[in-house]
């Protein structure tokens, strides 16, 4: 069992659902902004090389933001999917309960604090 009571379970699920909705909205905004950047500029005959470079830089930043938002959305969707099989709140590495305080801070957490710490120490 994941060690969560029904209220905690519902609270975390609701937070993740709100996060999913916010990320979907942000992704739509990012994609709209990216589309706007690709549209030809009316009443601009010839853009200078500096303007073209600025436009490419802005387009790259919007694309990077959309990519980050999509990754965050995947993480939230993964967490929400775990509610379906009742594995939410269990560490994906050791299988132990993650703990409400960690989940409350990061509802999308996949690892307990011990496994997350070990993972981060390996990366250093």
Backbone as XML, in Angstrom:
<?xml version="1.0"?>
<chain id="A" units="angstrom">
  <residue number="1" name="UNK">
    <atom name="N" x="0.846" y="-1.189" z="0.000"/>
    <atom name="CA" x="0.000" y="0.000" z="0.000"/>
    <atom name="C" x="0.888" y="1.248" z="0.000"/>
  </residue>
  <residue number="2" name="UNK">
    <atom name="N" x="0.355" y="2.354" z="-0.451"/>
    <atom name="CA" x="1.157" y="3.561" z="-0.603"/>
    <atom name="C" x="1.192" y="4.453" z="0.634"/>
  </residue>
  <residue number="3" name="UNK">
    <atom name="N" x="0.498" y="4.100" z="1.686"/>
    <atom name="CA" x="0.552" y="4.861" z="2.924"/>
    <atom name="C" x="-0.247" y="6.147" z="2.926"/>
  </residue>
  <residue number="4" name="UNK">
    <atom name="N" x="-1.048" y="6.404" z="1.900"/>
    <atom name="CA" x="-1.847" y="7.626" z="1.827"/>
    <atom name="C" x="-3.275" y="7.345" z="2.262"/>
  </residue>
  <residue number="5" name="UNK">
    <atom name="N" x="-3.856" y="8.283" z="3.018"/>
    <atom name="CA" x="-5.271" y="8.116" z="3.324"/>
    <atom name="C" x="-6.088" y="8.707" z="2.175"/>
  </residue>
  <residue number="6" name="UNK">
    <atom name="N" x="-7.392" y="8.534" z="2.223"/>
    <atom name="CA" x="-8.256" y="8.952" z="1.105"/>
    <atom name="C" x="-8.181" y="10.451" z="0.829"/>
  </residue>
  <residue number="7" name="UNK">
    <atom name="N" x="-8.130" y="11.261" z="1.890"/>
    <atom name="CA" x="-8.048" y="12.718" z="1.695"/>
    <atom name="C" x="-6.729" y="13.111" z="1.024"/>
  </residue>
  <residue number="8" name="UNK">
    <atom name="N" x="-5.637" y="12.516" z="1.466"/>
    <atom name="CA" x="-4.342" y="12.806" z="0.853"/>
    <atom name="C" x="-4.338" y="12.379" z="-0.613"/>
  </residue>
  <residue number="9" name="UNK">
    <atom name="N" x="-4.857" y="11.187" z="-0.869"/>
    <atom name="CA" x="-4.949" y="10.630" z="-2.221"/>
    <atom name="C" x="-5.696" y="11.606" z="-3.130"/>
  </residue>
  <residue number="10" name="UNK">
    <atom name="N" x="-6.875" y="12.065" z="-2.663"/>
    <atom name="CA" x="-7.708" y="12.974" z="-3.465"/>
    <atom name="C" x="-7.033" y="14.329" z="-3.653"/>
  </residue>
  <residue number="11" name="UNK">
    <atom name="N" x="-6.429" y="14.842" z="-2.587"/>
    <atom name="CA" x="-5.760" y="16.140" z="-2.667"/>
    <atom name="C" x="-4.646" y="16.112" z="-3.718"/>
  </residue>
  <residue number="12" name="UNK">
    <atom name="N" x="-3.830" y="15.087" z="-3.674"/>
    <atom name="CA" x="-2.719" y="14.981" z="-4.620"/>
    <atom name="C" x="-3.217" y="14.771" z="-6.041"/>
  </residue>
  <residue number="13" name="UNK">
    <atom name="N" x="-4.246" y="13.960" z="-6.205"/>
    <atom name="CA" x="-4.806" y="13.736" z="-7.537"/>
    <atom name="C" x="-5.370" y="15.035" z="-8.112"/>
  </residue>
  <residue number="14" name="UNK">
    <atom name="N" x="-6.079" y="15.779" z="-7.286"/>
    <atom name="CA" x="-6.644" y="17.059" z="-7.734"/>
    <atom name="C" x="-5.536" y="18.029" z="-8.135"/>
  </residue>
  <residue number="15" name="UNK">
    <atom name="N" x="-4.471" y="18.088" z="-7.348"/>
    <atom name="CA" x="-3.352" y="18.973" z="-7.689"/>
    <atom name="C" x="-2.726" y="18.582" z="-9.023"/>
  </residue>
  <residue number="16" name="UNK">
    <atom name="N" x="-2.565" y="17.279" z="-9.240"/>
    <atom name="CA" x="-2.000" y="16.815" z="-10.509"/>
    <atom name="C" x="-2.938" y="17.112" z="-11.673"/>
  </residue>
  <residue number="17" name="UNK">
    <atom name="N" x="-4.231" y="16.958" z="-11.469"/>
    <atom name="CA" x="-5.182" y="17.274" z="-12.538"/>
    <atom name="C" x="-5.157" y="18.759" z="-12.880"/>
  </residue>
  <residue number="18" name="UNK">
    <atom name="N" x="-5.037" y="19.613" z="-11.858"/>
    <atom name="CA" x="-4.922" y="21.052" z="-12.110"/>
    <atom name="C" x="-3.612" y="21.372" z="-12.832"/>
  </residue>
  <residue number="19" name="UNK">
    <atom name="N" x="-2.549" y="20.703" z="-12.439"/>
    <atom name="CA" x="-1.256" y="20.914" z="-13.108"/>
    <atom name="C" x="-1.345" y="20.494" z="-14.568"/>
  </residue>
  <residue number="20" name="UNK">
    <atom name="N" x="-2.012" y="19.363" z="-14.837"/>
    <atom name="CA" x="-2.170" y="18.910" z="-16.222"/>
    <atom name="C" x="-2.926" y="19.955" z="-17.043"/>
  </residue>
  <residue number="21" name="UNK">
    <atom name="N" x="-4.020" y="20.474" z="-16.496"/>
    <atom name="CA" x="-4.811" y="21.485" z="-17.215"/>
    <atom name="C" x="-3.981" y="22.738" z="-17.476"/>
  </residue>
  <residue number="22" name="UNK">
    <atom name="N" x="-3.207" y="23.170" z="-16.481"/>
    <atom name="CA" x="-2.374" y="24.366" z="-16.650"/>
    <atom name="C" x="-1.297" y="24.135" z="-17.706"/>
  </residue>
  <residue number="23" name="UNK">
    <atom name="N" x="-0.688" y="22.952" z="-17.683"/>
    <atom name="CA" x="0.361" y="22.652" z="-18.667"/>
    <atom name="C" x="-0.212" y="22.535" z="-20.076"/>
  </residue>
  <residue number="24" name="UNK">
    <atom name="N" x="-1.391" y="21.955" z="-20.209"/>
    <atom name="CA" x="-2.037" y="21.883" z="-21.531"/>
    <atom name="C" x="-2.320" y="23.288" z="-22.062"/>
  </residue>
  <residue number="25" name="UNK">
    <atom name="N" x="-2.784" y="24.151" z="-21.195"/>
    <atom name="CA" x="-3.053" y="25.535" z="-21.595"/>
    <atom name="C" x="-1.753" y="26.240" z="-21.990"/>
  </residue>
  <residue number="26" name="UNK">
    <atom name="N" x="-0.706" y="26.036" z="-21.189"/>
    <atom name="CA" x="0.597" y="26.651" z="-21.492"/>
    <atom name="C" x="1.150" y="26.126" z="-22.814"/>
  </residue>
  <residue number="27" name="UNK">
    <atom name="N" x="1.011" y="24.829" z="-23.054"/>
    <atom name="CA" x="1.500" y="24.248" z="-24.298"/>
    <atom name="C" x="0.751" y="24.822" z="-25.496"/>
  </residue>
  <residue number="28" name="UNK">
    <atom name="N" x="-0.555" y="24.970" z="-25.364"/>
    <atom name="CA" x="-1.333" y="25.579" z="-26.450"/>
    <atom name="C" x="-0.871" y="27.007" z="-26.709"/>
  </residue>
  <residue number="29" name="UNK">
    <atom name="N" x="-0.610" y="27.763" z="-25.637"/>
    <atom name="CA" x="-0.107" y="29.135" z="-25.791"/>
    <atom name="C" x="1.259" y="29.145" z="-26.470"/>
  </residue>
  <residue number="30" name="UNK">
    <atom name="N" x="2.137" y="28.235" z="-26.040"/>
    <atom name="CA" x="3.475" y="28.152" z="-26.639"/>
    <atom name="C" x="3.379" y="27.836" z="-28.130"/>
  </residue>
  <residue number="31" name="UNK">
    <atom name="N" x="2.502" y="26.896" z="-28.476"/>
    <atom name="CA" x="2.351" y="26.516" z="-29.886"/>
    <atom name="C" x="1.738" y="27.650" z="-30.699"/>
  </residue>
  <residue number="32" name="UNK">
    <atom name="N" x="0.773" y="28.366" z="-30.122"/>
    <atom name="CA" x="0.197" y="29.525" z="-30.813"/>
    <atom name="C" x="1.259" y="30.595" z="-31.047"/>
  </residue>
  <residue number="33" name="UNK">
    <atom name="N" x="2.081" y="30.837" z="-30.031"/>
    <atom name="CA" x="3.146" y="31.830" z="-30.150"/>
    <atom name="C" x="4.135" y="31.410" z="-31.230"/>
  </residue>
  <residue number="34" name="UNK">
    <atom name="N" x="4.432" y="30.123" z="-31.277"/>
    <atom name="CA" x="5.352" y="29.618" z="-32.302"/>
    <atom name="C" x="4.781" y="29.779" z="-33.692"/>
  </residue>
  <residue number="35" name="UNK">
    <atom name="N" x="3.478" y="29.552" z="-33.825"/>
    <atom name="CA" x="2.822" y="29.729" z="-35.121"/>
    <atom name="C" x="2.851" y="31.189" z="-35.527"/>
  </residue>
  <residue number="36" name="UNK">
    <atom name="N" x="2.591" y="32.084" z="-34.568"/>
    <atom name="CA" x="2.606" y="33.518" z="-34.853"/>
    <atom name="C" x="3.981" y="33.967" z="-35.347"/>
  </residue>
  <residue number="37" name="UNK">
    <atom name="N" x="5.027" y="33.372" z="-34.808"/>
    <atom name="CA" x="6.380" y="33.761" z="-35.221"/>
    <atom name="C" x="6.692" y="33.336" z="-36.647"/>
  </residue>
  <residue number="38" name="UNK">
    <atom name="N" x="6.020" y="32.283" z="-37.113"/>
    <atom name="CA" x="6.296" y="31.794" z="-38.470"/>
    <atom name="C" x="5.485" y="32.529" z="-39.541"/>
  </residue>
  <residue number="39" name="UNK">
    <atom name="N" x="4.468" y="33.263" z="-39.116"/>
    <atom name="CA" x="3.650" y="33.984" z="-40.092"/>
    <atom name="C" x="4.443" y="35.135" z="-40.691"/>
  </residue>
  <residue number="40" name="UNK">
    <atom name="N" x="4.240" y="35.377" z="-41.981"/>
    <atom name="CA" x="4.962" y="36.502" z="-42.586"/>
    <atom name="C" x="4.502" y="37.824" z="-41.976"/>
  </residue>
  <residue number="41" name="UNK">
    <atom name="N" x="5.449" y="38.733" z="-41.840"/>
    <atom name="CA" x="5.138" y="40.036" z="-41.279"/>
    <atom name="C" x="4.493" y="40.910" z="-42.351"/>
  </residue>
  <residue number="42" name="UNK">
    <atom name="N" x="3.274" y="41.392" z="-42.121"/>
    <atom name="CA" x="2.659" y="42.296" z="-43.096"/>
    <atom name="C" x="3.375" y="43.645" z="-43.084"/>
  </residue>
  <residue number="43" name="UNK">
    <atom name="N" x="3.346" y="44.304" z="-44.162"/>
    <atom name="CA" x="3.946" y="45.623" z="-44.372"/>
    <atom name="C" x="5.413" y="45.711" z="-43.952"/>
  </residue>
  <residue number="44" name="UNK">
    <atom name="N" x="6.131" y="44.601" z="-43.991"/>
    <atom name="CA" x="7.587" y="44.631" z="-43.814"/>
    <atom name="C" x="8.174" y="44.088" z="-45.112"/>
  </residue>
  <residue number="45" name="UNK">
    <atom name="N" x="8.768" y="44.966" z="-45.873"/>
    <atom name="CA" x="9.259" y="44.589" z="-47.191"/>
    <atom name="C" x="10.445" y="43.644" z="-47.092"/>
  </residue>
  <residue number="46" name="UNK">
    <atom name="N" x="11.435" y="44.046" z="-46.414"/>
    <atom name="CA" x="12.675" y="43.280" z="-46.350"/>
    <atom name="C" x="13.198" y="43.370" z="-44.922"/>
  </residue>
  <residue number="47" name="UNK">
    <atom name="N" x="13.409" y="42.227" z="-44.289"/>
    <atom name="CA" x="13.934" y="42.219" z="-42.919"/>
    <atom name="C" x="15.455" y="42.263" z="-42.969"/>
  </residue>
  <residue number="48" name="UNK">
    <atom name="N" x="16.015" y="42.957" z="-42.014"/>
    <atom name="CA" x="17.475" y="43.042" z="-41.951"/>
    <atom name="C" x="18.033" y="41.726" z="-41.406"/>
  </residue>
  <residue number="49" name="UNK">
    <atom name="N" x="19.310" y="41.451" z="-41.630"/>
    <atom name="CA" x="19.920" y="40.248" z="-41.060"/>
    <atom name="C" x="19.790" y="40.200" z="-39.530"/>
  </residue>
  <residue number="50" name="UNK">
    <atom name="N" x="19.894" y="41.360" z="-38.888"/>
    <atom name="CA" x="19.753" y="41.401" z="-37.430"/>
    <atom name="C" x="18.330" y="41.029" z="-37.021"/>
  </residue>
  <residue number="51" name="UNK">
    <atom name="N" x="17.339" y="41.524" z="-37.766"/>
    <atom name="CA" x="15.944" y="41.167" z="-37.481"/>
    <atom name="C" x="15.713" y="39.679" z="-37.684"/>
  </residue>
  <residue number="52" name="UNK">
    <atom name="N" x="16.286" y="39.135" z="-38.746"/>
    <atom name="CA" x="16.154" y="37.699" z="-39.010"/>
    <atom name="C" x="16.783" y="36.874" z="-37.884"/>
  </residue>
  <residue number="53" name="UNK">
    <atom name="N" x="17.949" y="37.306" z="-37.415"/>
    <atom name="CA" x="18.623" y="36.595" z="-36.331"/>
    <atom name="C" x="17.799" y="36.676" z="-35.047"/>
  </residue>
  <residue number="54" name="UNK">
    <atom name="N" x="17.248" y="37.849" z="-34.773"/>
    <atom name="CA" x="16.397" y="38.009" z="-33.590"/>
    <atom name="C" x="15.167" y="37.114" z="-33.682"/>
  </residue>
  <residue number="55" name="UNK">
    <atom name="N" x="14.587" y="37.055" z="-34.866"/>
    <atom name="CA" x="13.400" y="36.220" z="-35.074"/>
    <atom name="C" x="13.734" y="34.739" z="-34.859"/>
  </residue>
  <residue number="56" name="UNK">
    <atom name="N" x="14.890" y="34.294" z="-35.373"/>
    <atom name="CA" x="15.303" y="32.895" z="-35.176"/>
    <atom name="C" x="15.551" y="32.599" z="-33.698"/>
  </residue>
  <residue number="57" name="UNK">
    <atom name="N" x="16.173" y="33.532" z="-32.989"/>
    <atom name="CA" x="16.441" y="33.350" z="-31.564"/>
    <atom name="C" x="15.136" y="33.266" z="-30.778"/>
  </residue>
  <residue number="58" name="UNK">
    <atom name="N" x="14.205" y="34.145" z="-31.103"/>
    <atom name="CA" x="12.902" y="34.125" z="-30.432"/>
    <atom name="C" x="12.162" y="32.829" z="-30.729"/>
  </residue>
  <residue number="59" name="UNK">
    <atom name="N" x="12.204" y="32.388" z="-31.969"/>
    <atom name="CA" x="11.551" y="31.133" z="-32.349"/>
    <atom name="C" x="12.180" y="29.955" z="-31.598"/>
  </residue>
  <residue number="60" name="UNK">
    <atom name="N" x="13.492" y="29.943" z="-31.464"/>
    <atom name="CA" x="14.172" y="28.865" z="-30.735"/>
    <atom name="C" x="13.779" y="28.875" z="-29.265"/>
  </residue>
  <residue number="61" name="UNK">
    <atom name="N" x="13.647" y="30.052" z="-28.663"/>
    <atom name="CA" x="13.253" y="30.153" z="-27.256"/>
    <atom name="C" x="11.823" y="29.653" z="-27.056"/>
  </residue>
  <residue number="62" name="UNK">
    <atom name="N" x="10.932" y="29.998" z="-27.963"/>
    <atom name="CA" x="9.542" y="29.532" z="-27.871"/>
    <atom name="C" x="9.493" y="28.017" z="-28.042"/>
  </residue>
  <residue number="63" name="UNK">
    <atom name="N" x="10.278" y="27.489" z="-28.967"/>
    <atom name="CA" x="10.322" y="26.042" z="-29.184"/>
    <atom name="C" x="10.864" y="25.332" z="-27.940"/>
  </residue>
  <residue number="64" name="UNK">
    <atom name="N" x="11.891" y="25.883" z="-27.334"/>
    <atom name="CA" x="12.470" y="25.289" z="-26.132"/>
    <atom name="C" x="11.457" y="25.304" z="-24.979"/>
  </residue>
  <residue number="65" name="UNK">
    <atom name="N" x="10.715" y="26.397" z="-24.842"/>
    <atom name="CA" x="9.693" y="26.489" z="-23.800"/>
    <atom name="C" x="8.600" y="25.448" z="-24.026"/>
  </residue>
  <residue number="66" name="UNK">
    <atom name="N" x="8.177" y="25.284" z="-25.269"/>
    <atom name="CA" x="7.145" y="24.286" z="-25.584"/>
    <atom name="C" x="7.650" y="22.872" z="-25.309"/>
  </residue>
  <residue number="67" name="UNK">
    <atom name="N" x="8.911" y="22.611" z="-25.605"/>
    <atom name="CA" x="9.496" y="21.294" z="-25.345"/>
    <atom name="C" x="9.537" y="21.017" z="-23.849"/>
  </residue>
  <residue number="68" name="UNK">
    <atom name="N" x="9.944" y="21.994" z="-23.051"/>
    <atom name="CA" x="9.982" y="21.838" z="-21.599"/>
    <atom name="C" x="8.576" y="21.611" z="-21.040"/>
  </residue>
  <residue number="69" name="UNK">
    <atom name="N" x="7.609" y="22.375" z="-21.514"/>
    <atom name="CA" x="6.225" y="22.213" z="-21.069"/>
    <atom name="C" x="5.710" y="20.823" z="-21.416"/>
  </residue>
  <residue number="70" name="UNK">
    <atom name="N" x="6.017" y="20.336" z="-22.612"/>
    <atom name="CA" x="5.586" y="18.993" z="-23.018"/>
    <atom name="C" x="6.214" y="17.921" z="-22.130"/>
  </residue>
  <residue number="71" name="UNK">
    <atom name="N" x="7.476" y="18.095" z="-21.757"/>
    <atom name="CA" x="8.134" y="17.132" z="-20.853"/>
    <atom name="C" x="7.470" y="17.126" z="-19.481"/>
  </residue>
  <residue number="72" name="UNK">
    <atom name="N" x="7.178" y="18.324" z="-18.967"/>
    <atom name="CA" x="6.502" y="18.422" z="-17.675"/>
    <atom name="C" x="5.120" y="17.779" z="-17.746"/>
  </residue>
  <residue number="73" name="UNK">
    <atom name="N" x="4.435" y="17.974" z="-18.852"/>
    <atom name="CA" x="3.115" y="17.374" z="-19.040"/>
    <atom name="C" x="3.214" y="15.852" z="-19.042"/>
  </residue>
  <residue number="74" name="UNK">
    <atom name="N" x="4.220" y="15.303" z="-19.686"/>
    <atom name="CA" x="4.430" y="13.845" z="-19.684"/>
    <atom name="C" x="4.637" y="13.321" z="-18.263"/>
  </residue>
  <residue number="75" name="UNK">
    <atom name="N" x="5.388" y="14.050" z="-17.456"/>
    <atom name="CA" x="5.639" y="13.638" z="-16.075"/>
    <atom name="C" x="4.347" y="13.634" z="-15.268"/>
  </residue>
  <residue number="76" name="UNK">
    <atom name="N" x="3.540" y="14.670" z="-15.430"/>
    <atom name="CA" x="2.271" y="14.754" z="-14.711"/>
    <atom name="C" x="1.314" y="13.661" z="-15.187"/>
  </residue>
  <residue number="77" name="UNK">
    <atom name="N" x="1.266" y="13.429" z="-16.487"/>
    <atom name="CA" x="0.404" y="12.353" z="-17.012"/>
    <atom name="C" x="0.835" y="10.987" z="-16.475"/>
  </residue>
  <residue number="78" name="UNK">
    <atom name="N" x="2.131" y="10.775" z="-16.368"/>
    <atom name="CA" x="2.642" y="9.518" z="-15.824"/>
    <atom name="C" x="2.166" y="9.332" z="-14.381"/>
  </residue>
  <residue number="79" name="UNK">
    <atom name="N" x="2.261" y="10.395" z="-13.593"/>
    <atom name="CA" x="1.809" y="10.330" z="-12.197"/>
    <atom name="C" x="0.315" y="10.052" z="-12.125"/>
  </residue>
  <residue number="80" name="UNK">
    <atom name="N" x="-0.466" y="10.717" z="-12.964"/>
    <atom name="CA" x="-1.918" y="10.496" z="-12.957"/>
    <atom name="C" x="-2.270" y="9.076" z="-13.382"/>
  </residue>
  <residue number="81" name="UNK">
    <atom name="N" x="-1.524" y="8.515" z="-14.307"/>
    <atom name="CA" x="-1.789" y="7.148" z="-14.757"/>
    <atom name="C" x="-1.592" y="6.148" z="-13.620"/>
  </residue>
  <residue number="82" name="UNK">
    <atom name="N" x="-0.703" y="6.468" z="-12.693"/>
    <atom name="CA" x="-0.432" y="5.572" z="-11.578"/>
    <atom name="C" x="-1.609" y="5.485" z="-10.599"/>
  </residue>
  <residue number="83" name="UNK">
    <atom name="N" x="-2.508" y="6.468" z="-10.637"/>
    <atom name="CA" x="-3.706" y="6.383" z="-9.804"/>
    <atom name="C" x="-4.594" y="5.235" z="-10.271"/>
  </residue>
  <residue number="84" name="UNK">
    <atom name="N" x="-4.574" y="4.966" z="-11.563"/>
    <atom name="CA" x="-5.412" y="3.914" z="-12.127"/>
    <atom name="C" x="-5.065" y="2.523" z="-11.629"/>
  </residue>
  <residue number="85" name="UNK">
    <atom name="N" x="-3.787" y="2.254" z="-11.432"/>
    <atom name="CA" x="-3.394" y="0.918" z="-10.962"/>
    <atom name="C" x="-2.987" y="0.930" z="-9.486"/>
  </residue>
  <residue number="86" name="UNK">
    <atom name="N" x="-3.290" y="2.029" z="-8.803"/>
    <atom name="CA" x="-3.014" y="2.187" z="-7.365"/>
    <atom name="C" x="-1.538" y="2.089" z="-7.022"/>
  </residue>
  <residue number="87" name="UNK">
    <atom name="N" x="-0.680" y="2.424" z="-7.975"/>
    <atom name="CA" x="0.750" y="2.435" z="-7.684"/>
    <atom name="C" x="1.250" y="3.843" z="-7.374"/>
  </residue>
  <residue number="88" name="UNK">
    <atom name="N" x="0.339" y="4.831" z="-7.404"/>
    <atom name="CA" x="0.742" y="6.189" z="-7.077"/>
    <atom name="C" x="1.215" y="6.225" z="-5.627"/>
  </residue>
  <residue number="89" name="UNK">
    <atom name="N" x="2.325" y="6.907" z="-5.394"/>
    <atom name="CA" x="2.861" y="7.042" z="-4.053"/>
    <atom name="C" x="3.867" y="5.961" z="-3.691"/>
  </residue>
  <residue number="90" name="UNK">
    <atom name="N" x="4.132" y="5.063" z="-4.632"/>
    <atom name="CA" x="5.134" y="4.022" z="-4.413"/>
    <atom name="C" x="6.370" y="4.337" z="-5.232"/>
  </residue>
  <residue number="91" name="UNK">
    <atom name="N" x="7.531" y="4.169" z="-4.642"/>
    <atom name="CA" x="8.802" y="4.425" z="-5.314"/>
    <atom name="C" x="8.958" y="3.468" z="-6.494"/>
  </residue>
  <residue number="92" name="UNK">
    <atom name="N" x="9.312" y="4.003" z="-7.639"/>
    <atom name="CA" x="9.488" y="3.178" z="-8.836"/>
    <atom name="C" x="10.772" y="2.359" z="-8.794"/>
  </residue>
  <residue number="93" name="UNK">
    <atom name="N" x="11.656" y="2.653" z="-7.872"/>
    <atom name="CA" x="12.898" y="1.903" z="-7.778"/>
    <atom name="C" x="12.818" y="0.820" z="-6.704"/>
  </residue>
  <residue number="94" name="UNK">
    <atom name="N" x="12.423" y="1.173" z="-5.472"/>
    <atom name="CA" x="12.439" y="0.197" z="-4.373"/>
    <atom name="C" x="11.055" y="-0.324" z="-3.998"/>
  </residue>
  <residue number="95" name="UNK">
    <atom name="N" x="9.999" y="0.347" z="-4.456"/>
    <atom name="CA" x="8.640" y="-0.101" z="-4.172"/>
    <atom name="C" x="8.076" y="0.353" z="-2.836"/>
  </residue>
  <residue number="96" name="UNK">
    <atom name="N" x="8.865" y="1.068" z="-2.049"/>
    <atom name="CA" x="8.397" y="1.564" z="-0.750"/>
    <atom name="C" x="7.520" y="2.805" z="-0.947"/>
  </residue>
  <residue number="97" name="UNK">
    <atom name="N" x="6.717" y="3.109" z="0.073"/>
    <atom name="CA" x="5.886" y="4.320" z="0.036"/>
    <atom name="C" x="6.785" y="5.553" z="-0.003"/>
  </residue>
  <residue number="98" name="UNK">
    <atom name="N" x="6.414" y="6.519" z="-0.815"/>
    <atom name="CA" x="7.219" y="7.730" z="-0.964"/>
    <atom name="C" x="7.068" y="8.645" z="0.246"/>
  </residue>
  <residue number="99" name="UNK">
    <atom name="N" x="5.919" y="8.760" z="0.783"/>
    <atom name="CA" x="5.703" y="9.627" z="1.946"/>
    <atom name="C" x="4.954" y="10.876" z="1.544"/>
  </residue>
  <residue number="100" name="UNK">
    <atom name="N" x="3.972" y="11.214" z="2.362"/>
    <atom name="CA" x="3.093" y="12.322" z="2.014"/>
    <atom name="C" x="3.834" y="13.659" z="1.941"/>
  </residue>
  <residue number="101" name="UNK">
    <atom name="N" x="4.775" y="13.894" z="2.830"/>
    <atom name="CA" x="5.457" y="15.193" z="2.815"/>
    <atom name="C" x="6.189" y="15.413" z="1.492"/>
  </residue>
  <residue number="102" name="UNK">
    <atom name="N" x="6.833" y="14.386" z="0.970"/>
    <atom name="CA" x="7.518" y="14.501" z="-0.332"/>
    <atom name="C" x="6.504" y="14.668" z="-1.457"/>
  </residue>
  <residue number="103" name="UNK">
    <atom name="N" x="5.447" y="13.865" z="-1.433"/>
    <atom name="CA" x="4.425" y="13.968" z="-2.481"/>
    <atom name="C" x="3.712" y="15.309" z="-2.422"/>
  </residue>
  <residue number="104" name="UNK">
    <atom name="N" x="3.528" y="15.833" z="-1.222"/>
    <atom name="CA" x="2.883" y="17.133" z="-1.092"/>
    <atom name="C" x="3.758" y="18.225" z="-1.706"/>
  </residue>
  <residue number="105" name="UNK">
    <atom name="N" x="5.073" y="18.086" z="-1.553"/>
    <atom name="CA" x="6.009" y="19.050" z="-2.141"/>
    <atom name="C" x="6.138" y="18.845" z="-3.644"/>
  </residue>
  <residue number="106" name="UNK">
    <atom name="N" x="6.150" y="17.573" z="-4.082"/>
    <atom name="CA" x="6.303" y="17.226" z="-5.503"/>
    <atom name="C" x="5.349" y="16.091" z="-5.835"/>
  </residue>
  <residue number="107" name="UNK">
    <atom name="N" x="4.103" y="16.400" z="-6.156"/>
    <atom name="CA" x="3.116" y="15.348" z="-6.400"/>
    <atom name="C" x="3.490" y="14.396" z="-7.541"/>
  </residue>
  <residue number="108" name="UNK">
    <atom name="N" x="4.382" y="14.829" z="-8.403"/>
    <atom name="CA" x="4.789" y="13.997" z="-9.535"/>
    <atom name="C" x="6.000" y="13.123" z="-9.212"/>
  </residue>
  <residue number="109" name="UNK">
    <atom name="N" x="6.472" y="13.141" z="-7.956"/>
    <atom name="CA" x="7.676" y="12.390" z="-7.574"/>
    <atom name="C" x="7.530" y="10.908" z="-7.906"/>
  </residue>
  <residue number="110" name="UNK">
    <atom name="N" x="8.581" y="10.346" z="-8.496"/>
    <atom name="CA" x="8.591" y="8.931" z="-8.874"/>
    <atom name="C" x="9.402" y="8.078" z="-7.916"/>
  </residue>
  <residue number="111" name="UNK">
    <atom name="N" x="10.288" y="8.730" z="-7.161"/>
    <atom name="CA" x="11.197" y="8.009" z="-6.276"/>
    <atom name="C" x="11.058" y="8.518" z="-4.848"/>
  </residue>
  <residue number="112" name="UNK">
    <atom name="N" x="11.274" y="7.616" z="-3.882"/>
    <atom name="CA" x="11.319" y="8.029" z="-2.478"/>
    <atom name="C" x="12.575" y="8.883" z="-2.290"/>
  </residue>
  <residue number="113" name="UNK">
    <atom name="N" x="12.652" y="9.545" z="-1.182"/>
    <atom name="CA" x="13.769" y="10.460" z="-0.943"/>
    <atom name="C" x="15.108" y="9.719" z="-0.921"/>
  </residue>
  <residue number="114" name="UNK">
    <atom name="N" x="15.136" y="8.501" z="-0.375"/>
    <atom name="CA" x="16.396" y="7.740" z="-0.331"/>
    <atom name="C" x="16.869" y="7.383" z="-1.732"/>
  </residue>
  <residue number="115" name="UNK">
    <atom name="N" x="15.976" y="6.874" z="-2.571"/>
    <atom name="CA" x="16.364" y="6.500" z="-3.940"/>
    <atom name="C" x="16.716" y="7.734" z="-4.767"/>
  </residue>
  <residue number="116" name="UNK">
    <atom name="N" x="15.989" y="8.837" z="-4.570"/>
    <atom name="CA" x="16.291" y="10.072" z="-5.286"/>
    <atom name="C" x="17.670" y="10.591" z="-4.892"/>
  </residue>
  <residue number="117" name="UNK">
    <atom name="N" x="17.974" y="10.530" z="-3.604"/>
    <atom name="CA" x="19.299" y="10.981" z="-3.128"/>
    <atom name="C" x="20.407" y="10.137" z="-3.727"/>
  </residue>
  <residue number="118" name="UNK">
    <atom name="N" x="20.222" y="8.808" z="-3.727"/>
    <atom name="CA" x="21.236" y="7.921" z="-4.319"/>
    <atom name="C" x="21.425" y="8.228" z="-5.797"/>
  </residue>
  <residue number="119" name="UNK">
    <atom name="N" x="20.339" y="8.452" z="-6.517"/>
    <atom name="CA" x="20.405" y="8.769" z="-7.939"/>
    <atom name="C" x="21.188" y="10.053" z="-8.175"/>
  </residue>
  <residue number="120" name="UNK">
    <atom name="N" x="20.900" y="11.082" z="-7.381"/>
    <atom name="CA" x="21.580" y="12.361" z="-7.537"/>
    <atom name="C" x="23.063" y="12.257" z="-7.188"/>
  </residue>
  <residue number="121" name="UNK">
    <atom name="N" x="23.414" y="11.415" z="-6.224"/>
    <atom name="CA" x="24.814" y="11.242" z="-5.874"/>
    <atom name="C" x="25.583" y="10.539" z="-6.982"/>
  </residue>
  <residue number="122" name="UNK">
    <atom name="N" x="24.942" y="9.636" z="-7.709"/>
    <atom name="CA" x="25.590" y="8.963" z="-8.846"/>
    <atom name="C" x="25.886" y="9.933" z="-9.973"/>
  </residue>
  <residue number="123" name="UNK">
    <atom name="N" x="25.006" y="10.896" z="-10.168"/>
    <atom name="CA" x="25.137" y="11.868" z="-11.253"/>
    <atom name="C" x="26.309" y="12.815" z="-11.023"/>
  </residue>
  <residue number="124" name="UNK">
    <atom name="N" x="26.596" y="13.111" z="-9.781"/>
    <atom name="CA" x="27.678" y="14.072" z="-9.462"/>
    <atom name="C" x="28.990" y="13.527" z="-9.798"/>
  </residue>
</chain>
